[in-house]
Every structure is written in structure tokens, then in C-alpha cells.
Amino acid sequence: MTDTPPRPVKKTDLMTEAERDAYHAEKMKKKREARNKILATKTQEKGLLIVHTGKGKGKSTAAFGMVFRALGHGFKVGVVQFVKGVWETGERDVLLKFPELVTINAMGEGFTWDVADRQRDLAAARKAWEHAKTLILDSSYKMVLLDELNICLRYDYLPIEEVVDFLKNKPADTHVIVTGRNAKDELIEIADLVTEMTEIKHHFRSGVKAQLGIEFLQALPRRLATSRSTTGSISTRSRVPYSARNAAKLWPSQSAIMRW
């Protein structure tokens, strides 16, 4: 058995508590001064093009976090979900509480591997993109989320050249967030902020299924809804009451949820 080498003696180990407190205060003061100098050089303000990509979980989750932050500041926000249109999500239920500030449209036909009709995919992607452009060009919207647009671009449901050209020339004060794995290089090139989610560990690989409130899907497909209504500019459906146990019976497959 190999003995663990002793920890090197640090400068603070030889100090009294009072000396440690003074040393810490001085160190934090220097860090704050350095940070303030850096911040003083950041004077530009503009609408950002933000991309969340990568194989890890959390791309849409982080984007919706930005949406909720914007709402907290009273900003008007538009959301277009490109390939999650057949699902009801927890985020939708929350956003419905802010009809004066939010427009949310789920226009996709579902995940591409669940739909065999490519022409229907193409038409749905085009409809969603045209609506997205309308929201972005509307000066009343401070932020527009294009959720899973990268999936449409990956499968060439929309021309990347068209999307890049439009986003390069978007209104200067509007923030646009694009999510989805496999972001195209052309999109990354023009983006102001790009974050790649990296999967280090995932509970699904240990046999734990996707769960309500974590994977954020409500496991009830829209096709089971009993009626349809419109609240302000937000389209929604009233759903059949269900428990988590019933939801698992209604939608046992977890594969589609995992991609989120």
C-alpha cells in the first residue's frame, strides 16, 4: 500500500485567523479591481445571436432559462419550437401565465425519426421558419428562441445559406437563441455566443428512465387532448387529467425524450 504524500504547506497555514482574514480580504480586493478593469472595456450593447449545441442535456433548458430571465425584466419574448410540436411541455404551461409578454408556437411534426413523411417535415420546418422571421422582425420582441432549429438544419429541411443570411441581418437590438445538437459551422461562425453541452454522465445509461420535471416533457401526447383553445397569442390545448403512472402507460418510449 502506497502512503499518500503529505499536502504541501500553504502560506495561509502559517497564519493566525486574523491574518488569514486580512489576507483573504486583500486578495479579493485585487480580484475585484482586476475584474472592474475588464468590465470597463466592455461598452458595446447589442442583440446577440446565441447557439446552444452539443450532445449533452440542457440546451433547450438553458435557453428557456434565458426566456424566463427576460420575462423577469418585462421583455416580450417569442418562442418557436421546430420539432417538438407534438408534445406539451412544462415550459409551455408556465409561459401561458404571461400571455401579454409571450408568443409560443410549436409547429414541428415531432422528432424526425418518428415521422416517415419527409415532405411533411419540410413543410412544417418552412412554416415554423417563416413565423420565426416574422417574430424576429417585429421590434416589440426583445428575444426570440428558435428551439431545435439546428435539427432542421442538420437534415437540410431549411437551406443553411438562407438562415445564416437572415440572422446576420437581424434587427440589431433583438436577441436570438438557437438550440439543438450538431450546429452547422456556418451558424457557429456568425454567432456571438456558442455553448457546447458535453455529456459526462447521464442517468439514462444507468437504466433510469426520463422523468417529469427533469427531462421537462409531460409524457402525454397532444393527440390525447380533448379540446383546443387559444389564449391571447399563445396556442395551447386542454389535456386529459393524468397521473405520472398513467402517463408512463400512455407513452412508454423514452428514446425521443432523451434527445432533449
PyMOL commands that set and color helices and strands:
alter all, ss='L'
color gray80, all
select helices_A, chain A and resi 11-14+17-40+59-72+90-95+112-114+118-137+149-154+160-168+185-190+203-206+222-224+244-250+255-258
alter helices_A, ss='H'
color red, helices_A
select strands_A, chain A and resi 49-53+77-81+87-89+102-106+143-147+175-179+193-196+217-221+227-231+234-238
alter strands_A, ss='S'
color yellow, strands_A
deselect
rebuild
show_as cartoon
